């Protein structure tokens, strides 16, 4: 049996598969949890900015998840009813300025919203997020207690479709193969939900200083580090982000492109992790070809065992092999786009 190449291939793939994905899980678990805190009678001195482009279906949910009169939606020239839906939900609405030069829409909208605020804290939240009561209190309390100028919060993924349930957990696992929050918290800074002390935010130039960057969140963290300001990341189940089937491919393509910009080494590590995981099926077929029945059973369960925690449900984790191959081609496509300079289109705009 030990002379069979399939068995040795299975041992080698299992070793590297486990090395990358155990490390990935440990990297994620190293992010501290945001301590739960009940919503107070008086909300903290914090206003919320939601940049939104064609988010009519989502915008009311995020607006209504925050205390009344705390949300400003910056409509980034939507072609649908985003602005009207935001007003009906109780938000103040601004229209984002026209894009100039190489400006990116999200940063342009965030900068416009921040200019009209005088609150002590500003929370920037994507339009496809929403939050439980007490989240704002918990985030501000954490930042105040730790003396932070910036806090990035990883949210709980909401997966409404089979495609999202299959791909997103694998995408999250691969992301943390290349990003280590303990060694490089700046590279793990996530712009989906960022709390900023207004004074510090204005001092570093805010989103205006990073308006032309696709990795505006990472650049903000770098500016904070350059000025010796404290920043941190946390994770919570009090905030949620929904991944929709519509635009899932484009969204992952954009993120794969971002990985290369964040760090070539991190990008290569993610691609290498995806490539090793993609060896699972060829090696499994080789084991079956060699008529080794016990090893294929053990090896066949490898994706389920290593990715099960990301899928949160043992039965749902059975689709992990489909997630592996779906994400392998998505990531490969994104890296080819980055290397060749191919245009990436996001929400109707070329990036």
C-alpha positions as CSV (number, residue, x, y, z in Angstrom):
1,X,0.0,0.0,0.0
2,X,2.8,2.4,0.9
3,X,4.1,2.1,-2.7
4,X,0.9,3.5,-4.2
5,X,1.5,7.1,-5.5
6,X,-2.1,8.0,-4.7
7,X,-1.6,7.3,-1.0
8,X,1.5,9.5,-0.9
9,X,-0.2,12.2,-2.8
10,X,-3.2,12.0,-0.3
11,X,-0.8,12.3,2.6
12,X,1.0,15.3,1.1
13,X,-2.2,17.1,0.1
14,X,-3.8,16.4,3.5
15,X,-0.7,17.8,5.3
16,X,-0.7,21.1,3.4
17,X,-4.5,21.4,3.3
18,X,-4.6,21.0,7.1
19,X,-1.7,23.4,7.6
20,X,-3.3,26.2,5.6
21,X,-6.8,25.8,6.9
22,X,-6.1,25.2,10.6
23,X,-4.0,28.3,10.4
24,X,-6.9,30.1,8.7
25,X,-9.3,29.2,11.5
26,X,-6.8,30.2,14.2
27,X,-6.2,33.6,12.5
28,X,-10.0,34.2,12.6
29,X,-10.4,33.1,16.2
30,X,-7.6,35.5,17.2
31,X,-9.9,38.4,16.4
32,X,-11.4,39.5,19.7
33,X,-15.2,39.4,20.1
34,X,-17.0,42.7,20.7
35,X,-18.5,42.5,24.1
36,X,-22.3,42.6,24.1
37,X,-23.9,45.6,25.6
38,X,-27.6,46.4,25.9
39,X,-28.8,49.5,24.1
40,X,-28.9,52.5,26.5
41,X,-31.7,55.0,26.9
42,X,-29.6,57.6,25.2
43,X,-27.5,56.5,22.1
44,X,-23.8,57.3,22.2
45,X,-22.5,60.5,20.5
46,X,-22.2,58.7,17.1
47,X,-23.7,59.2,13.7
48,X,-23.9,56.6,11.0
49,X,-22.9,57.1,7.4
50,X,-24.2,54.6,4.8
51,X,-22.8,55.0,1.3
52,X,-25.3,53.4,-1.1
53,X,-25.5,52.8,-4.9
54,X,-28.6,51.0,-6.2
55,X,-29.5,49.5,-2.8
56,X,-33.2,50.1,-2.8
57,X,-33.9,46.5,-1.6
58,X,-31.5,46.8,1.4
59,X,-31.3,50.3,2.5
60,X,-34.4,50.5,4.8
61,X,-33.1,47.5,6.9
62,X,-29.8,49.1,7.8
63,X,-31.4,52.5,8.5
64,X,-34.0,51.0,10.8
65,X,-31.4,49.0,12.7
66,X,-29.9,52.1,14.2
67,X,-31.5,54.6,16.7
68,X,-33.7,57.2,15.1
69,X,-32.1,60.3,13.6
70,X,-28.6,58.8,13.6
71,X,-28.2,57.7,10.0
72,X,-27.2,59.7,6.9
73,X,-27.4,57.8,3.6
74,X,-25.2,59.2,0.9
75,X,-26.8,58.2,-2.4
76,X,-24.0,57.5,-4.9
77,X,-26.0,58.4,-8.1
78,X,-28.3,55.4,-7.8
79,X,-30.6,54.6,-10.8
80,X,-33.2,53.0,-8.6
81,X,-35.3,54.3,-5.6
82,X,-32.5,54.1,-3.0
83,X,-32.8,57.7,-1.9
84,X,-36.6,57.6,-1.5
85,X,-36.5,54.3,0.4
86,X,-33.8,55.7,2.8
87,X,-36.0,58.8,3.5
88,X,-39.0,56.7,4.2
89,X,-37.0,54.6,6.6
90,X,-36.0,57.7,8.6
91,X,-32.5,58.6,7.3
92,X,-31.2,61.9,6.2
93,X,-30.2,61.7,2.6
94,X,-27.3,63.4,0.7
95,X,-26.4,63.1,-2.9
96,X,-22.7,62.2,-3.4
97,X,-20.6,64.7,-5.4
98,X,-19.7,63.7,-9.0
99,X,-16.6,61.6,-9.2
100,X,-13.4,63.5,-10.2
101,X,-10.3,61.9,-11.6
102,X,-9.6,58.4,-10.3
103,X,-12.0,58.8,-7.3
104,X,-13.8,55.6,-6.1
105,X,-17.5,55.9,-5.5
106,X,-17.6,54.5,-1.9
107,X,-14.8,56.7,-0.5
108,X,-16.3,59.7,-2.3
109,X,-19.6,59.1,-0.7
110,X,-18.2,58.5,2.8
111,X,-16.1,61.7,2.6
112,X,-19.2,63.7,1.6
113,X,-21.2,62.3,4.5
114,X,-18.5,62.9,7.1
115,X,-18.2,66.6,6.1
116,X,-21.6,67.5,7.5
117,X,-21.1,65.7,10.9
118,X,-20.0,67.1,14.2
119,X,-20.5,63.9,16.4
120,X,-17.7,62.5,18.5
121,X,-17.8,59.2,16.6
122,X,-18.7,58.2,13.0
123,X,-19.7,54.7,12.0
124,X,-19.3,53.8,8.3
125,X,-21.5,50.9,7.4
126,X,-22.2,49.3,4.0
127,X,-25.8,49.3,2.7
128,X,-26.0,45.5,2.8
129,X,-25.4,45.3,6.5
130,X,-27.8,45.6,9.5
131,X,-27.3,45.6,13.3
132,X,-28.9,44.4,16.5
133,X,-30.0,46.8,19.2
134,X,-27.0,47.6,21.4
135,X,-24.4,47.2,18.6
136,X,-23.6,51.0,18.5
137,X,-23.3,51.1,22.3
138,X,-21.0,48.1,22.3
139,X,-18.8,49.4,19.5
140,X,-18.3,52.9,20.9
141,X,-17.8,51.5,24.5
142,X,-15.1,49.2,23.2
143,X,-13.3,52.0,21.3
144,X,-13.6,54.4,24.3
145,X,-12.3,51.8,26.8
146,X,-9.3,50.9,24.6
147,X,-8.4,54.4,23.6
148,X,-9.0,53.6,19.9
149,X,-9.2,56.1,17.0
150,X,-10.4,53.5,14.5
151,X,-12.2,50.1,15.0
152,X,-13.1,47.7,12.2
153,X,-15.8,45.1,13.0
154,X,-16.2,41.8,11.2
155,X,-19.9,41.0,10.9
156,X,-21.8,37.7,10.8
157,X,-22.5,36.5,7.3
158,X,-26.2,36.0,6.3
159,X,-26.5,33.5,3.5
160,X,-29.9,33.5,1.9
161,X,-29.2,31.4,-1.2
162,X,-27.6,28.0,-1.9
163,X,-24.9,29.7,-3.9
164,X,-24.0,32.0,-1.0
165,X,-24.2,29.1,1.5
166,X,-21.7,27.1,-0.7
167,X,-19.2,29.8,-1.7
168,X,-19.1,32.4,1.1
169,X,-17.8,30.1,4.0
170,X,-15.0,28.8,1.7
171,X,-14.2,32.4,0.7
172,X,-13.9,33.4,4.3
173,X,-11.6,30.5,5.1
174,X,-9.4,31.3,2.1
175,X,-9.3,35.0,3.1
176,X,-7.8,34.2,6.5
177,X,-5.3,31.8,4.9
178,X,-3.6,35.0,3.6
179,X,-4.5,37.5,6.3
180,X,-3.1,37.2,9.8
181,X,-4.8,39.8,12.1
182,X,-2.2,39.1,14.9
183,X,0.8,39.7,12.7
184,X,-0.6,42.5,10.6
185,X,-3.9,43.9,11.9
186,X,-3.7,46.7,9.3
187,X,-4.1,44.2,6.4
188,X,-7.1,42.8,8.1
189,X,-8.9,46.1,8.5
190,X,-12.3,45.7,6.9
191,X,-14.3,48.6,5.5
192,X,-17.7,46.9,5.7
193,X,-18.1,48.4,9.2
194,X,-15.7,51.0,10.5
195,X,-16.0,53.2,13.6
196,X,-13.9,56.3,13.6
197,X,-13.2,59.0,16.2
198,X,-14.2,62.1,14.2
199,X,-11.2,64.2,15.4
200,X,-8.7,61.5,14.4
201,X,-10.5,60.8,11.1
202,X,-10.3,64.4,10.1
203,X,-6.7,64.7,11.2
204,X,-5.5,61.9,8.8
205,X,-7.6,63.3,6.0
206,X,-10.5,60.8,6.2
207,X,-11.8,59.2,3.0
208,X,-10.6,62.2,1.0
209,X,-7.1,61.0,1.6
210,X,-7.8,57.6,0.1
211,X,-10.5,58.5,-2.4
212,X,-8.7,56.9,-5.3
213,X,-7.8,53.6,-3.7
214,X,-9.7,50.3,-4.1
215,X,-8.4,49.4,-0.6
216,X,-9.5,52.5,1.2
217,X,-10.0,50.5,4.5
218,X,-6.4,49.3,4.5
219,X,-5.1,52.7,3.6
220,X,-7.1,54.3,6.5
221,X,-5.4,51.8,8.9
222,X,-2.0,52.7,7.4
223,X,-2.7,56.4,7.9
224,X,-3.6,55.7,11.5
225,X,-0.4,53.7,12.0
226,X,1.7,56.4,10.4
227,X,0.3,59.0,12.9
228,X,0.7,56.6,15.8
229,X,-3.0,56.3,16.4
230,X,-4.5,53.2,17.9
231,X,-6.7,51.0,15.7
232,X,-8.1,47.5,16.2
233,X,-10.4,44.9,14.7
234,X,-13.1,42.9,16.4
235,X,-15.8,40.4,15.4
236,X,-19.4,40.3,16.4
237,X,-22.7,38.5,15.9
238,X,-24.6,41.7,16.7
239,X,-24.0,42.9,13.1
240,X,-24.9,41.1,9.9
241,X,-24.0,41.3,6.2
242,X,-25.9,39.6,3.5
243,X,-24.3,38.1,0.4
244,X,-26.7,37.9,-2.6
245,X,-26.5,35.6,-5.5
246,X,-26.9,38.6,-7.8
247,X,-23.4,40.0,-8.1
248,X,-21.7,37.3,-6.1
249,X,-19.2,36.5,-8.9
250,X,-18.4,40.2,-9.4
251,X,-18.0,40.8,-5.7
252,X,-15.6,37.9,-5.3
253,X,-13.7,39.0,-8.4
254,X,-13.3,42.4,-6.9
255,X,-12.1,41.1,-3.6
256,X,-9.6,38.8,-5.3
257,X,-8.3,41.8,-7.1
258,X,-8.0,43.6,-3.8
259,X,-6.0,40.8,-2.2
260,X,-3.2,41.4,-4.8
261,X,-3.3,45.1,-4.0
262,X,-3.2,44.6,-0.2
263,X,-0.1,42.4,-0.3
264,X,1.3,40.2,-3.2
265,X,2.4,37.7,-0.6
266,X,-1.0,37.5,1.0
267,X,-2.6,37.2,-2.5
268,X,-0.2,34.4,-3.5
269,X,-0.9,32.6,-0.2
270,X,-4.6,32.7,-0.8
271,X,-4.1,31.4,-4.4
272,X,-1.8,28.7,-3.2
273,X,-4.3,27.6,-0.5
274,X,-7.1,27.5,-3.1
275,X,-4.9,25.5,-5.5
276,X,-3.9,22.9,-2.8
277,X,-7.6,22.5,-1.8
278,X,-8.4,22.0,-5.5
279,X,-6.1,19.0,-5.6
280,X,-8.6,17.1,-3.4
281,X,-10.7,15.7,-6.2
282,X,-7.9,14.5,-8.5
283,X,-6.2,12.8,-5.6
284,X,-9.4,11.2,-4.5
285,X,-10.0,9.9,-8.0
286,X,-6.4,8.5,-8.0
287,X,-7.1,6.7,-4.7
288,X,-10.2,5.1,-6.1
289,X,-8.4,4.2,-9.3
290,X,-5.8,2.3,-7.2
291,X,-8.7,0.5,-5.4
292,X,-7.7,1.8,-1.9
293,X,-11.0,1.8,-0.2
294,X,-10.3,2.9,3.3
295,X,-8.0,5.9,2.4
296,X,-10.5,7.4,0.0
297,X,-13.2,7.4,2.7
298,X,-10.9,9.3,5.1
299,X,-9.5,11.6,2.5
300,X,-12.9,12.3,1.1
301,X,-14.0,13.7,4.4
302,X,-11.1,16.2,4.5
303,X,-13.0,19.3,3.2
304,X,-15.9,18.6,5.5
305,X,-13.5,18.2,8.5
306,X,-11.4,21.3,7.8
307,X,-14.1,23.7,6.6
308,X,-17.0,22.5,8.8
309,X,-16.5,25.3,11.3
310,X,-16.9,27.9,8.6
311,X,-20.2,26.4,7.4
312,X,-21.6,26.4,11.0
313,X,-23.7,23.3,10.2
314,X,-22.4,19.8,9.7
315,X,-24.9,19.0,6.9
316,X,-24.3,22.3,5.1
317,X,-20.5,21.6,5.3
318,X,-21.1,18.6,2.9
319,X,-21.1,21.2,0.0
320,X,-17.6,22.3,0.9
321,X,-16.0,20.6,-2.1
322,X,-18.3,22.7,-4.4
323,X,-17.2,25.8,-2.5
324,X,-13.6,24.9,-3.0
325,X,-13.8,24.6,-6.8
326,X,-16.1,27.6,-7.2
327,X,-13.8,29.8,-5.2
328,X,-10.7,28.4,-7.0
329,X,-11.9,29.7,-10.3
330,X,-13.2,33.0,-8.9
331,X,-9.8,33.7,-7.2
332,X,-7.9,32.6,-10.3
333,X,-10.0,34.9,-12.4
334,X,-9.4,37.8,-10.0
335,X,-5.6,37.3,-10.0
336,X,-5.4,37.1,-13.8
337,X,-7.3,40.4,-13.9
338,X,-4.9,42.0,-11.5
339,X,-1.8,40.7,-13.2
340,X,-3.0,41.5,-16.7
341,X,-4.6,44.9,-15.8
342,X,-8.0,43.7,-17.0
343,X,-10.8,46.1,-16.1
344,X,-12.9,45.1,-13.1
345,X,-16.5,46.4,-13.1
346,X,-18.4,46.9,-9.9
347,X,-21.9,48.3,-9.7
348,X,-21.7,49.6,-13.2
349,X,-18.3,51.3,-12.8
350,X,-14.9,50.3,-14.0
351,X,-12.3,50.1,-11.1
